[in-house]
Amino acid sequence: MLTKLSEALFVDTLRRFVAGLPDQTTGWLAGARDPVVGKSLALLHRRASHPWTIAELAMAVGLSCGMGYMGYGIIVALVLCVVMLALEHFKFGKTRSNAKLLKITIPENLDYQDAFDTVLNKYALNYNLQKVKTTDLGSLYELVYTVTTRPDIRDRDFIDELRCRNGNLNITLIMTPQSGEY
């Protein structure tokens, strides 16, 4: 209760101070009183949960600078930089899974049921055969697996061992498969 009262007193004091500033005053607080910049800031505060895009925030920076409120422009630009650096540092949006899509072409005379099980067990945490398709007028099969590889393996070693089993035919390992890609 005491915290809310102190916040209300602070906000009221700040509003009275801004309202008492002369019209020719410039600076950060005078920007809040400006009709255009004040409305923009109020909109940002009212819609704090809105997923603001970089373009929208850049327009806010441009508007602030264009109106002569360089302080606001600098603050918003710095906040954008900090947000972008934080997203990059924490690898926001990067897939955290080692899930991959594996496509293996094999000759029709190779029994595909368990031909690759030993290699897949060695390099993958789990795998699942998603699709079997004939290609080249039925003379070849294309096997499509979803594979979650072990974090400590090299993809090149994995592919090399698979190539030894499939007669050196095509192998495709898709690092970031899209849903429904197989």
LINRAWO-V796671 format. One line per field, one symbol per residue. ss: DSSP state (@ for helix, = for strand, . for the rest). A space follows every 10 residues. Layout:
ss: ???
This chain:
ss: .@@@@@@@@@ @@@@@@@@@. .......@@@ @@@.@@@@@@ @@@@@@.... ...@@@@@@@ @@@@@@...@ @@@@@@@@@@ @@@@@@@@@. ........== =======... ......@@@@ @@@======= =====@@@.= =========. ....@@@@@@ @@@@@..... ====...... ..
